[in-house]
Amino acid sequence: MTGYAGPPRHGLDLVACSEKRYIIPMDSSKEQSAAQPNAVAATVLERIKAAVGPKGYTVDPAEIAPHCQSWRDNWHGWVPMVVKPANVDEVAAVVAICAESGTPIVPQGGNTGLTGGGQPHASGTEIIISTSRMNRVREIDILNNTMTVEAGCILAELQVAAADADRLFPLSLAAEGSCQIGGNLSTNAGGTQVLRYGNARNLVLGLEVVLPDGRIWDGLRGLRKDNTGYDLKQLFIGAEGTLGMITAAVLKLFPKPTEIQTALVAVPDPTAALALLSRASEMLGEQVSAFELIQRRAIDFVLQHVPDVTDPMAQVHPWYVLMEVFGQGEPDSLRDTVEAVLGDGLEAGEVLDAVLAANRAQGQALWKIRESIPEAQNHEGQSVKHDVSVPLSRIAEFLERADLALAAAYPGVRCVAFGHIGDGNMHYNPAQPLAADGADFAAEYGAINRIVHDLIAELNGSISAEHGLGRLRREEVLRYKSSVEMDLMRSVKKALDPDDIMNPGKVV
Ligand SMILES: Cc1cc2nc3c(=O)[nH]c(=O)nc-3n(C[C@H](O)[C@H](O)[C@H](O)COP(=O)(O)OP(=O)(O)OC[C@H]3O[C@@H](n4cnc5c(N)ncnc54)[C@H](O)[C@@H]3O)c2cc1C
């Protein structure tokens, strides 16, 4: 062990990754035929057409098809029309027509959601309302540190808009080149900066929402304090489109970091990773903005399947942490402290080796490894994906016990763990044994969920830390939430959407 160094070591040849934003293509290869079901009355479709004009809808099967399938290609459905309103009034008009006619609505943003919440059912009875044309930044208020944006703004474009105003909008996730802020808020997205800035819920001061009866709720207030009753905006955030259509939001802005330090750190195990997090927090406080755990197997998958990625260290280690620190001082003024964290961690046995990026391009190349994991795992046959959280103090126990239980049940299973360990959130994705038949392993989906989710429940965790319930975990959650909690959720749904117009069959 020779410790870490300033510039990346071991002949590290980091490929500059200037673009960490994955633009997720809308795949129209599975175009549906014109014979797809259309169970919405022609009069309703005609009224919607009149409300939004020719640019505001499509009935072309080739254009509709990509809206009806999910990113992982595991959810498909069909609608006779995708509506693309230009503004909140058009959304309200369309929702009112749907409410009157009993036509269910599937709200859709960038369609990158992972739980089947944004895809219609196969019956052809629903329409999709896409926010893709509602993509204006309405206002940036520098003194108030807020920006008011429409739901269809692409997340990466909002990051740029904030940066152009010399501010930071910190929400960041691998789908940011495609996902939209309305979808981010509706899923209460997490991503990589939650440790410091909180998840989407914490980044919102106000909302504009079209309610299921077509009324507009204008809650676009940029207030940090407002105790005039229930905090209604929080109901719609994370509701996955089941309570109304978010059409605009007032988002919080933050000072732009003047310095970013990014390190990939090899650690012996998750317990050591958490000890390092504790050390980093003591020495750097809230400046630690991201802390991601990566199991070696995940890096092996990336090296095997993703082009232009090199192993950052000469030695192979069992676990890694990707740590990022945002500072507000002179460039590189935190570097010494970050090196001290790593040096002290080395002495304490928490750190085995480390690479500290010398510049932003190298930092982004380290992020590319982390963000390519889901794509790389897709090449390894069937896997059962979990998005779970437990208190930080139970993470090591969860990983150890889940690995043991799955190995006992499925000899040769290749468990892959990675994710936002700083938030107690792990993506835990057992992949099929190498010699196994993929279909046989996929058939174990329910049994594997049972092993993982029962353990999560025992550790007082959550079976969906950031992706939501959608359709994927709608039944599953019934096993883990109390009847009191489910009753409360159903009561809220009934109060706001008594006729079940908004995204039926999702969440509750
Ligand atoms: C490669 C990749 C990486 C990802 N990484 C992360 C991650 O790190 N963290 C994370 O939390 N998620 C992650 N996700 C999941 C996904 O990107 C997020 O859930 C994202 O917030 C969804 O935004 P979207 O615009 O694509 O929403 P959609 O997929 O279009 O919709 C998601 C849900 O919100 C509803 N909805 C959409 N827009 C509105 C609206 N305006 N009003 C009301 N309801 C609406 C939909 O009906 C659906 O239920 C990832 C996905 C991919 C493909």
PDBQT file of the ligand as one rigid body, heavy atoms in Angstrom, charges set to zero:
ROOT
HETATM    1  C1  LIG A 601     -30.047   5.588 -16.292  1.00  0.00    +0.000 C 
HETATM    2  C2  LIG A 601     -31.019   5.987 -15.225  1.00  0.00    +0.000 A 
HETATM    3  C3  LIG A 601     -30.542   6.443 -13.999  1.00  0.00    +0.000 A 
HETATM    4  C4  LIG A 601     -31.424   6.833 -12.994  1.00  0.00    +0.000 A 
HETATM    5  N1  LIG A 601     -30.914   7.284 -11.806  1.00  0.00    +0.000 NA
HETATM    6  C5  LIG A 601     -31.758   7.678 -10.843  1.00  0.00    +0.000 A 
HETATM    7  C6  LIG A 601     -31.257   8.160  -9.606  1.00  0.00    +0.000 A 
HETATM    8  O1  LIG A 601     -30.057   8.201  -9.356  1.00  0.00    +0.000 OA
HETATM    9  N2  LIG A 601     -32.143   8.578  -8.691  1.00  0.00    +0.000 N 
HETATM   10  C7  LIG A 601     -33.495   8.538  -8.911  1.00  0.00    +0.000 A 
HETATM   11  O2  LIG A 601     -34.255   8.931  -8.028  1.00  0.00    +0.000 OA
HETATM   12  N3  LIG A 601     -33.990   8.078 -10.068  1.00  0.00    +0.000 NA
HETATM   13  C8  LIG A 601     -33.170   7.644 -11.033  1.00  0.00    +0.000 A 
HETATM   14  N4  LIG A 601     -33.664   7.166 -12.205  1.00  0.00    +0.000 N 
HETATM   15  C9  LIG A 601     -35.118   7.087 -12.412  1.00  0.00    +0.000 C 
HETATM   16  C10 LIG A 601     -35.706   8.287 -13.185  1.00  0.00    +0.000 C 
HETATM   17  O3  LIG A 601     -34.760   8.926 -13.956  1.00  0.00    +0.000 OA
HETATM   18  C11 LIG A 601     -36.297   9.275 -12.223  1.00  0.00    +0.000 C 
HETATM   19  O4  LIG A 601     -37.373   8.654 -11.572  1.00  0.00    +0.000 OA
HETATM   20  C12 LIG A 601     -36.779  10.575 -12.871  1.00  0.00    +0.000 C 
HETATM   21  O5  LIG A 601     -37.039  11.468 -11.824  1.00  0.00    +0.000 OA
HETATM   22  C13 LIG A 601     -38.015  10.419 -13.727  1.00  0.00    +0.000 C 
HETATM   23  O6  LIG A 601     -38.227  11.609 -14.482  1.00  0.00    +0.000 OA
HETATM   24  P1  LIG A 601     -38.987  11.557 -15.878  1.00  0.00    +0.000 P 
HETATM   25  O7  LIG A 601     -39.183  12.949 -16.357  1.00  0.00    +0.000 OA
HETATM   26  O8  LIG A 601     -38.326  10.641 -16.809  1.00  0.00    +0.000 OA
HETATM   27  O9  LIG A 601     -40.394  10.970 -15.403  1.00  0.00    +0.000 OA
HETATM   28  P2  LIG A 601     -41.353   9.845 -16.096  1.00  0.00    +0.000 P 
HETATM   29  O10 LIG A 601     -40.576   8.605 -16.241  1.00  0.00    +0.000 OA
HETATM   30  O11 LIG A 601     -41.886  10.434 -17.345  1.00  0.00    +0.000 OA
HETATM   31  O12 LIG A 601     -42.458   9.734 -15.019  1.00  0.00    +0.000 OA
HETATM   32  C14 LIG A 601     -42.177   9.191 -13.750  1.00  0.00    +0.000 C 
HETATM   33  C15 LIG A 601     -43.472   9.224 -12.907  1.00  0.00    +0.000 C 
HETATM   34  O13 LIG A 601     -43.871  10.563 -12.656  1.00  0.00    +0.000 OA
HETATM   35  C16 LIG A 601     -45.139  10.840 -13.267  1.00  0.00    +0.000 C 
HETATM   36  N5  LIG A 601     -45.038  12.177 -13.855  1.00  0.00    +0.000 N 
HETATM   37  C17 LIG A 601     -44.155  12.595 -14.797  1.00  0.00    +0.000 A 
HETATM   38  N6  LIG A 601     -44.305  13.907 -15.031  1.00  0.00    +0.000 NA
HETATM   39  C18 LIG A 601     -45.314  14.325 -14.231  1.00  0.00    +0.000 A 
HETATM   40  C19 LIG A 601     -45.943  15.587 -13.998  1.00  0.00    +0.000 A 
HETATM   41  N7  LIG A 601     -45.553  16.684 -14.659  1.00  0.00    +0.000 N 
HETATM   42  N8  LIG A 601     -46.935  15.656 -13.095  1.00  0.00    +0.000 NA
HETATM   43  C20 LIG A 601     -47.351  14.554 -12.414  1.00  0.00    +0.000 A 
HETATM   44  N9  LIG A 601     -46.792  13.341 -12.598  1.00  0.00    +0.000 NA
HETATM   45  C21 LIG A 601     -45.784  13.231 -13.484  1.00  0.00    +0.000 A 
HETATM   46  C22 LIG A 601     -45.383   9.724 -14.247  1.00  0.00    +0.000 C 
HETATM   47  O14 LIG A 601     -46.767   9.453 -14.414  1.00  0.00    +0.000 OA
HETATM   48  C23 LIG A 601     -44.654   8.564 -13.597  1.00  0.00    +0.000 C 
HETATM   49  O15 LIG A 601     -45.472   7.980 -12.624  1.00  0.00    +0.000 OA
HETATM   50  C24 LIG A 601     -32.812   6.755 -13.228  1.00  0.00    +0.000 A 
HETATM   51  C25 LIG A 601     -33.287   6.309 -14.459  1.00  0.00    +0.000 A 
HETATM   52  C26 LIG A 601     -32.410   5.919 -15.450  1.00  0.00    +0.000 A 
HETATM   53  C27 LIG A 601     -32.966   5.463 -16.749  1.00  0.00    +0.000 C 
ENDROOT
TORSDOF 0
